[in-house]
Amino acid sequence: MKRIFSMLVFFSLVSGGVYAQSNLLNAKTPGEIGKKTAQQDSLDNDNPLPYGYVGDRDVLLARKVWERIDIDQRVNFPMYFPIEGNLGPDRQPLYHVLSSAIRDGRITEVYDDSYFTTKKTLKDIEASLTKIDTTDAGIEEMNTDLAAYRSGKKTISPEYINRTDIDASHVAGYDVVGLWYFDKRQGELKYRMLGISPIVPDVYTMNEAEKTYINIFWVFFPAARNELHKAKAFNEKNSAMPITFDHLLNSRRFSGVMTKEENVYGDRLIQDYLKDNSQMQLLEAERIKDKIRNFEQDMWNY
């Protein structure tokens, strides 16, 4: 038994070493172990799974809905953490992935609302992310030689300037908009995400008792899939196999509450017609969800 046990330990260590070294089976020299050529990378085909074409005549039912993802729920933690940014480039929160890609120009389809009609520039976004205040001591310093400060010959001392920046730790959640539709060719109900927006406090209310939360920008999701596919989210079930943010969002591995559906009343929010009653708002969100889900079930009842 000791011999069998030692053999099992040996093979497990050997197999673990094999899987830990990439490109081991393709290496011609020891120096090629762990390295891949451009041709090998292209053969891996590490791209987001493309959406199939859906004809308008194939859609038997379609309903656009808006949902809010509360970042305090445990199932949504992979979108929020890590907020410190000390775990390397492979471990980033979703907010940092989106904001850095927008700053670098890798995500360009950025809008001011969930209807994607008016684009938002980088200058507009950065103005909402940063607040710079001059203290009373700084104002007094500037008043001593106002002409020199206005001409740019003098600048206010850095210790008299208060700078407030929105970062990943301030994210309270995400708003997403998507389309539930019934594909009559495949005979199933499907979901297609259309947009995502981080919810952050207004930088001008950061120091107030009651903060005002806003949607800082809306990203058209299909145009951002390549960047979201490159970024990995932590997988609690198997840390050796992280999932991409594209996969996480497309497979709906999050918990969200419906805030509205498209309707004849100008797509009004649930809280607009069920005011000051959180329980009824949750029940209304479940009613909308059941209405969409029951359509698929009714298709197979004769």
C-alpha positions in Angstrom: 0.0 0.0 0.0 2.9 2.4 0.8 4.4 1.7 -2.6 1.1 2.3 -4.4 0.6 5.5 -2.4 4.1 6.8 -3.3 3.5 6.0 -7.0 0.2 8.0 -7.0 1.9 10.9 -5.3 4.7 10.8 -7.9 2.4 10.7 -10.9 0.3 13.5 -9.4 3.4 15.7 -9.0 4.5 14.9 -12.6 1.1 15.6 -14.1 0.9 18.8 -12.1 4.2 19.9 -13.4 3.1 19.1 -17.0 0.0 21.2 -16.7 1.8 24.1 -15.0 4.1 24.5 -18.0 2.3 25.7 -21.1 3.5 24.7 -24.6 5.4 21.7 -23.1 4.2 19.3 -25.8 5.1 21.7 -28.7 8.5 22.8 -27.5 11.5 21.7 -29.5 14.1 23.0 -27.1 13.8 23.6 -23.3 14.0 27.3 -23.9 10.6 27.2 -25.8 8.7 25.8 -22.8 6.2 28.3 -21.5 6.5 30.4 -24.6 4.2 30.6 -27.6 4.8 31.9 -31.1 2.3 34.2 -32.8 1.1 31.3 -34.9 0.4 29.2 -31.8 -1.5 32.1 -30.3 -3.6 32.4 -33.4 -4.4 28.7 -33.3 -5.6 29.1 -29.7 -8.4 31.3 -31.1 -8.9 33.1 -27.8 -11.7 35.4 -28.9 -15.2 36.0 -27.5 -17.8 33.6 -28.9 -19.5 35.5 -31.7 -23.2 36.1 -31.6 -25.2 34.3 -34.2 -27.4 36.2 -36.7 -31.0 36.6 -35.6 -33.5 37.7 -38.2 -36.3 40.0 -37.3 -38.8 37.5 -38.5 -37.4 34.8 -36.2 -38.2 36.9 -33.1 -41.6 35.8 -31.8 -41.4 37.9 -28.6 -39.0 40.7 -27.5 -38.9 42.7 -24.3 -36.2 45.2 -23.3 -35.6 45.4 -19.6 -33.3 47.3 -17.3 -31.7 45.7 -14.2 -29.6 47.0 -11.3 -26.7 44.9 -10.0 -26.1 45.5 -6.3 -22.4 45.2 -5.7 -22.9 44.3 -2.0 -24.3 40.9 -2.9 -21.8 38.1 -2.6 -22.5 36.7 -6.0 -21.6 40.1 -7.6 -18.2 40.4 -5.8 -16.1 39.3 -8.9 -17.2 42.6 -10.5 -16.1 44.7 -7.5 -12.8 43.2 -6.2 -9.9 43.7 -6.0 -10.2 47.4 -5.3 -6.6 47.9 -4.1 -5.0 47.2 -7.5 -2.0 45.3 -5.9 -2.6 41.9 -7.5 -1.2 42.6 -10.9 -2.7 43.3 -14.3 -4.6 40.0 -14.4 -6.8 40.9 -11.4 -8.8 44.0 -11.9 -12.3 45.1 -11.0 -14.8 45.6 -13.8 -14.9 49.4 -13.3 -11.1 49.6 -13.9 -11.4 47.5 -17.0 -14.0 49.7 -18.5 -12.5 53.1 -17.5 -9.0 52.3 -18.5 -10.1 51.0 -21.9 -12.1 54.2 -22.5 -9.1 56.3 -21.6 -6.9 54.4 -23.9 -9.4 54.5 -26.8 -9.9 50.8 -26.9 -13.6 51.3 -26.1 -15.2 54.1 -28.1 -18.9 53.3 -28.0 -19.7 55.3 -24.9 -22.9 57.2 -24.4 -24.8 59.3 -21.9 -27.9 57.1 -21.5 -29.1 53.6 -22.1 -30.7 54.5 -25.4 -27.3 55.1 -27.0 -28.2 58.2 -29.0 -25.7 60.8 -27.7 -22.0 59.9 -27.4 -20.0 61.0 -24.4 -16.4 62.2 -24.9 -13.5 61.4 -22.6 -13.4 65.0 -21.5 -17.0 64.8 -20.3 -16.3 61.6 -18.4 -13.2 62.9 -16.7 -15.0 66.0 -15.6 -17.5 63.8 -13.7 -14.7 61.7 -12.1 -12.6 64.5 -10.6 -13.2 67.4 -8.3 -10.5 70.0 -7.5 -11.1 72.5 -4.6 -9.0 75.3 -3.3 -8.9 75.7 0.5 -9.5 79.0 2.2 -5.7 79.2 2.9 -5.1 78.8 -0.8 -7.5 81.6 -1.7 -5.8 83.9 0.7 -2.4 83.0 -0.8 -3.8 83.8 -4.3 -5.3 87.1 -3.2 -1.8 88.3 -2.1 -0.7 88.6 -5.8 -3.8 88.0 -7.9 -2.3 89.3 -11.1 0.6 86.9 -10.9 -1.7 83.9 -10.3 -4.0 84.9 -13.2 -1.1 85.3 -15.6 0.3 81.9 -14.6 3.6 83.2 -13.2 2.6 81.8 -9.8 0.7 78.7 -8.9 -1.1 77.7 -5.7 0.8 75.5 -3.4 -0.2 71.8 -3.7 -1.1 71.5 0.0 -3.8 74.1 -0.5 -5.6 72.0 -3.2 -8.0 69.2 -2.4 -8.5 66.6 -5.1 -11.2 64.1 -5.1 -11.2 61.2 -7.6 -13.8 58.4 -8.2 -12.2 55.0 -8.3 -13.2 51.4 -8.1 -13.9 51.5 -4.4 -16.7 54.0 -4.9 -18.7 51.8 -7.2 -22.1 51.0 -5.7 -23.4 48.8 -8.5 -24.1 48.5 -12.2 -27.1 49.2 -14.4 -27.5 46.9 -17.3 -30.0 46.9 -20.2 -30.7 43.9 -22.3 -33.3 42.2 -24.5 -35.1 39.0 -23.7 -36.4 37.4 -26.9 -37.9 34.2 -28.1 -36.2 32.6 -31.1 -38.8 30.6 -32.9 -36.2 28.9 -35.1 -34.5 27.4 -32.0 -37.6 27.4 -29.9 -36.1 28.9 -26.8 -36.0 32.1 -24.8 -32.6 34.0 -24.9 -31.0 37.1 -23.5 -28.8 39.6 -25.2 -27.1 42.3 -23.1 -27.0 45.7 -24.8 -25.3 48.1 -22.4 -23.7 48.4 -19.0 -23.1 51.4 -16.8 -21.3 51.8 -13.4 -23.1 53.5 -10.6 -20.9 55.9 -8.6 -21.5 58.8 -6.3 -21.5 62.3 -7.8 -18.1 63.6 -7.1 -19.6 67.0 -5.9 -21.6 65.2 -3.2 -18.8 63.0 -1.9 -18.4 64.9 1.4 -22.1 65.3 2.1 -24.1 63.2 4.4 -26.4 61.9 1.6 -24.5 61.2 -1.6 -26.2 61.4 -5.0 -25.5 58.4 -7.2 -25.3 58.7 -11.0 -24.6 56.6 -14.1 -21.2 57.9 -15.1 -21.4 56.5 -18.6 -23.1 53.8 -20.7 -21.0 51.4 -22.7 -22.6 49.6 -25.7 -21.8 46.1 -24.6 -21.4 44.3 -28.0 -18.7 46.8 -29.0 -16.8 46.2 -25.7 -16.8 42.4 -25.8 -13.2 42.1 -27.0 -11.8 44.2 -24.2 -14.0 42.4 -21.6 -12.8 39.1 -22.9 -9.2 39.9 -22.3 -9.9 40.8 -18.6 -10.4 37.9 -16.2 -12.8 37.7 -13.2 -12.0 35.5 -10.2 -13.6 32.1 -10.2 -14.4 31.0 -6.7 -15.0 27.4 -7.8 -11.6 27.0 -9.5 -9.0 29.8 -9.2 -6.9 28.1 -11.8 -9.6 28.7 -14.4 -10.7 32.4 -14.2 -13.6 33.4 -16.4 -13.7 36.5 -18.6 -16.0 39.4 -17.8 -17.6 38.8 -21.2 -18.5 35.3 -20.2 -19.6 36.4 -16.7 -22.0 38.9 -18.1 -23.2 36.9 -21.1 -24.0 33.9 -19.0 -25.7 36.1 -16.4 -23.5 35.0 -13.5 -24.8 37.9 -11.4 -27.8 38.9 -9.4 -29.9 41.8 -10.6 -33.3 43.4 -9.9 -35.4 44.7 -12.7 -35.9 48.5 -12.4 -38.1 49.0 -15.5 -39.3 47.5 -18.8 -40.1 49.2 -22.0 -43.7 50.3 -21.8 -46.3 52.7 -23.3 -45.7 55.2 -20.5 -42.3 56.3 -21.8 -40.4 53.4 -20.2 -41.2 54.7 -16.7 -39.3 53.2 -13.7 -41.1 50.9 -11.3 -40.3 53.3 -8.5 -42.2 56.0 -10.4 -45.6 54.2 -10.2 -44.9 52.3 -6.9 -43.5 55.0 -4.8 -42.2 54.7 -1.2 -42.9 50.9 -1.1 -39.8 48.8 -1.6 -41.6 45.5 -1.1 -44.1 46.3 -3.8 -41.3 47.4 -6.1 -39.6 44.0 -5.6 -42.8 42.1 -6.2 -43.4 44.1 -9.4 -39.9 43.3 -10.6 -40.6 39.6 -10.0 -44.0 40.0 -11.9 -42.2 41.3 -15.0 -39.7 38.5 -14.8 -42.4 35.8 -14.5 -44.3 37.4 -17.4 -41.4 36.9 -19.7 -40.5 33.5 -18.4 -44.1 32.2 -18.6 -44.3 33.1 -22.3 -41.7 30.4 -23.0 -43.5 27.9 -20.8 -46.9 28.6 -22.4 -45.4 27.9 -25.9 -45.2 24.2 -25.0 -48.7 23.9 -23.3 -51.4 22.6 -25.6 
